[in-house]
Amino acid sequence: MTNLAAGPREQLAEQLAEAAAEALRQDLSQNDRALLVLSGGSTPVPFFQALARQELPWERVDVTLADERWVSETDEASNARLVRRHLLQDQAASARFVSLTTDDETPEQGVEAVTRRIETLSWPASLVVLGMGGDGHTASLFPDSRELELGLTTDAPVLATRTPSQPQARITLSADRLHQARRHVLHIIGDDKRSVLARALSGDDSRELPIRAFLSCPLAVYWAP
Ligand SMILES: O=C1O[C@H](COP(=O)(O)O)[C@@H](O)[C@H](O)[C@H]1O
């Protein structure tokens, strides 16, 4: 139940956690396992915490990421670290988490092993929760990525990306693999991101604002000021 004493971002996180848990329950009533694909960054922390409190058969839930920085899991920039700290706690710790990194030096070297690993998951995903940056990127599909075109068009599930505006190399699920999910959510907060979304809705070039590639998934938007 939504806690009305909480701020709008916490209420939004709670509503999204309830919707995500419901999607997983529905799919788990038909299948042995269900898969949840999550984004990192700063936005999803209260959502992860609210989701960890949901009553679910967590041991039948697979969790992976839409994208990851090519850093160790102990690095503060690691999305896996965020998921482990804020979601995989208490009962939710029995979910199976599959990360997108290896010990290889570069994502180009690790991409094959990551592909093999994520192909063991229960696709199609029940739900993909996307985030979005101020530049319209989602997952690690950035407007200035050298591999943006590939990420938007390849039928490979995962690819390495290099982006001049970003300090780390990255690995990301492709648009094709993200599209295949049964449900899609965009989780964003703040007026700046609402304006970026409004811009995205008024055009159709995904190379300019990669979030556009997901606007007709259909995409349920969870936004709070
Ligand atoms: O780099 C990333 O940024 C986006 C948005 O992050 P936020 O900090 O603005 O919430 C995120 O969706 C993506 O997974 C992450 O790697």
The ligand as an SDF file (V2000), in Angstrom:
LIG
                    3D

 16 16  0  0  0  0  0  0  0  0999 V2000
   24.3330    5.7620  -16.8690 O   0  0  0  0  0  0  0  0  0  0  0  0
   23.2310    5.4320  -16.5270 C   0  0  0  0  0  0  0  0  0  0  0  0
   22.2850    6.3900  -16.4490 O   0  0  0  0  0  0  0  0  0  0  0  0
   20.9120    6.1090  -16.6280 C   0  0  0  0  0  0  0  0  0  0  0  0
   20.1720    7.1790  -15.8320 C   0  0  0  0  0  0  0  0  0  0  0  0
   20.7690    7.3180  -14.5490 O   0  0  0  0  0  0  0  0  0  0  0  0
   20.3160    8.3640  -13.4580 P   0  0  0  0  0  0  0  0  0  0  0  0
   21.4690    8.4310  -12.4890 O   0  0  0  0  0  0  0  0  0  0  0  0
   20.0880    9.6770  -14.1350 O   0  0  0  0  0  0  0  0  0  0  0  0
   19.0970    7.8140  -12.8300 O   0  0  0  0  0  0  0  0  0  0  0  0
   20.5560    4.6790  -16.2070 C   0  0  0  0  0  0  0  0  0  0  0  0
   19.2960    4.3650  -16.6810 O   0  0  0  0  0  0  0  0  0  0  0  0
   21.5840    3.6760  -16.7220 C   0  0  0  0  0  0  0  0  0  0  0  0
   21.2660    2.3390  -16.3440 O   0  0  0  0  0  0  0  0  0  0  0  0
   22.9130    4.0390  -16.1370 C   0  0  0  0  0  0  0  0  0  0  0  0
   23.9140    3.1030  -16.4870 O   0  0  0  0  0  0  0  0  0  0  0  0
  1  2  2  0
  2  3  1  0
  2 15  1  0
  3  4  1  0
  4  5  1  0
  4 11  1  0
  5  6  1  0
  6  7  1  0
  7  8  2  0
  7  9  1  0
  7 10  1  0
 11 12  1  0
 11 13  1  0
 13 14  1  0
 13 15  1  0
 15 16  1  0
M  END
$$$$
